[in-house]
Amino acid sequence: MFKNTSKFSSIEAYTRHGGPYDRGSADRYYGRSAVPHYFKGATHQSDLVSYESMTTEEIEAYYAGYKEETDRKNWK
């Protein structure tokens, strides 16, 4: 297992709106490519953290959200 060097607690990386898991899930839902990122606070209203600045745990949380999202936006 990876060392937890996350800026989040393990739970928060997976549950906080704007966090890595949430952003992965949103990208999949809206049909966007998987590009790991998250926001430090409110989505699109706080600083963006890009892939280069993410920890291994945060990247894993992003990809888990992307993989586990089964719903898709209906653009019709």
Phi and psi in degrees as GROMACS dihedral restraints (atoms count N, CA, C in turn):
[ dihedral_restraints ]
;  ai    aj    ak    al  type     phi  dphi    fc
    3     4     5     6     1   -80.7    20    10
    4     5     6     7     1   148.3    20    10
    6     7     8     9     1   -67.4    20    10
    7     8     9    10     1   135.9    20    10
    9    10    11    12     1   -80.5    20    10
   10    11    12    13     1    97.2    20    10
   12    13    14    15     1  -111.2    20    10
   13    14    15    16     1    17.8    20    10
   15    16    17    18     1   -66.3    20    10
   16    17    18    19     1   151.3    20    10
   18    19    20    21     1   -76.0    20    10
   19    20    21    22     1   -12.4    20    10
   21    22    23    24     1  -106.1    20    10
   22    23    24    25     1   161.0    20    10
   24    25    26    27     1   -72.3    20    10
   25    26    27    28     1   160.9    20    10
   27    28    29    30     1   -54.8    20    10
   28    29    30    31     1   -43.6    20    10
   30    31    32    33     1   -65.1    20    10
   31    32    33    34     1   -43.9    20    10
   33    34    35    36     1   -64.0    20    10
   34    35    36    37     1   -35.4    20    10
   36    37    38    39     1   -60.4    20    10
   37    38    39    40     1   -26.5    20    10
   39    40    41    42     1  -100.4    20    10
   40    41    42    43     1   -11.9    20    10
   42    43    44    45     1  -121.2    20    10
   43    44    45    46     1   -23.1    20    10
   45    46    47    48     1   -76.3    20    10
   46    47    48    49     1   132.8    20    10
   48    49    50    51     1   -61.9    20    10
   49    50    51    52     1   128.7    20    10
   51    52    53    54     1    92.4    20    10
   52    53    54    55     1   -10.2    20    10
   54    55    56    57     1   -76.4    20    10
   55    56    57    58     1   178.1    20    10
   57    58    59    60     1   -57.8    20    10
   58    59    60    61     1   -47.1    20    10
   60    61    62    63     1   -62.1    20    10
   61    62    63    64     1   -46.2    20    10
   63    64    65    66     1   -59.4    20    10
   64    65    66    67     1   -43.9    20    10
   66    67    68    69     1   -67.8    20    10
   67    68    69    70     1   -37.8    20    10
   69    70    71    72     1   -63.2    20    10
   70    71    72    73     1   -44.3    20    10
   72    73    74    75     1   -61.9    20    10
   73    74    75    76     1   -43.6    20    10
   75    76    77    78     1   -65.3    20    10
   76    77    78    79     1   -41.6    20    10
   78    79    80    81     1   -60.7    20    10
   79    80    81    82     1   -42.8    20    10
   81    82    83    84     1   -66.2    20    10
   82    83    84    85     1   -44.9    20    10
   84    85    86    87     1   -57.3    20    10
   85    86    87    88     1   -43.4    20    10
   87    88    89    90     1   -88.5    20    10
   88    89    90    91     1     6.4    20    10
   90    91    92    93     1    76.0    20    10
   91    92    93    94     1    21.6    20    10
   93    94    95    96     1   -87.9    20    10
   94    95    96    97     1   158.5    20    10
   96    97    98    99     1   -67.1    20    10
   97    98    99   100     1   156.0    20    10
   99   100   101   102     1   -78.4    20    10
  100   101   102   103     1   108.6    20    10
  102   103   104   105     1  -133.8    20    10
  103   104   105   106     1    96.5    20    10
  105   106   107   108     1   -53.7    20    10
  106   107   108   109     1   133.2    20    10
  108   109   110   111     1  -169.8    20    10
  109   110   111   112     1   170.1    20    10
  111   112   113   114     1  -162.7    20    10
  112   113   114   115     1   174.5    20    10
  114   115   116   117     1  -112.7    20    10
  115   116   117   118     1   144.1    20    10
  117   118   119   120     1   -67.8    20    10
  118   119   120   121     1   -28.1    20    10
  120   121   122   123     1  -136.8    20    10
  121   122   123   124     1  -128.6    20    10
  123   124   125   126     1   -65.1    20    10
  124   125   126   127     1   140.0    20    10
  126   127   128   129     1   -58.4    20    10
  127   128   129   130     1   128.6    20    10
  129   130   131   132     1    62.4    20    10
  130   131   132   133     1     8.3    20    10
  132   133   134   135     1  -124.7    20    10
  133   134   135   136     1     9.4    20    10
  135   136   137   138     1  -144.0    20    10
  136   137   138   139     1   178.3    20    10
  138   139   140   141     1   -64.2    20    10
  139   140   141   142     1   137.4    20    10
  141   142   143   144     1   -86.7    20    10
  142   143   144   145     1   136.7    20    10
  144   145   146   147     1  -109.5    20    10
  145   146   147   148     1   118.8    20    10
  147   148   149   150     1   -91.7    20    10
  148   149   150   151     1   170.6    20    10
  150   151   152   153     1   -48.4    20    10
  151   152   153   154     1   -45.2    20    10
  153   154   155   156     1   -61.4    20    10
  154   155   156   157     1   -24.1    20    10
  156   157   158   159     1  -103.7    20    10
  157   158   159   160     1     2.8    20    10
  159   160   161   162     1   -89.1    20    10
  160   161   162   163     1   149.1    20    10
  162   163   164   165     1   -81.0    20    10
  163   164   165   166     1   166.9    20    10
  165   166   167   168     1   -57.6    20    10
  166   167   168   169     1   -43.2    20    10
  168   169   170   171     1   -62.5    20    10
  169   170   171   172     1   -40.9    20    10
  171   172   173   174     1   -66.2    20    10
  172   173   174   175     1   -40.1    20    10
  174   175   176   177     1   -65.1    20    10
  175   176   177   178     1   -41.8    20    10
  177   178   179   180     1   -62.4    20    10
  178   179   180   181     1   -40.9    20    10
  180   181   182   183     1   -63.4    20    10
  181   182   183   184     1   -41.6    20    10
  183   184   185   186     1   -59.4    20    10
  184   185   186   187     1   -51.5    20    10
  186   187   188   189     1   -66.2    20    10
  187   188   189   190     1   -31.2    20    10
  189   190   191   192     1   -64.3    20    10
  190   191   192   193     1   -44.6    20    10
  192   193   194   195     1   -61.8    20    10
  193   194   195   196     1   -40.4    20    10
  195   196   197   198     1   -65.2    20    10
  196   197   198   199     1   -45.1    20    10
  198   199   200   201     1   -70.2    20    10
  199   200   201   202     1   -37.8    20    10
  201   202   203   204     1   -84.6    20    10
  202   203   204   205     1   -12.2    20    10
  204   205   206   207     1   -73.7    20    10
  205   206   207   208     1   119.4    20    10
  207   208   209   210     1  -106.1    20    10
  208   209   210   211     1   -16.5    20    10
  210   211   212   213     1   -84.7    20    10
  211   212   213   214     1   152.6    20    10
  213   214   215   216     1  -134.1    20    10
  214   215   216   217     1   143.8    20    10
  216   217   218   219     1   -65.8    20    10
  217   218   219   220     1   130.4    20    10
  219   220   221   222     1   -92.7    20    10
  220   221   222   223     1   108.7    20    10
  222   223   224   225     1   -84.7    20    10
  223   224   225   226     1     6.6    20    10
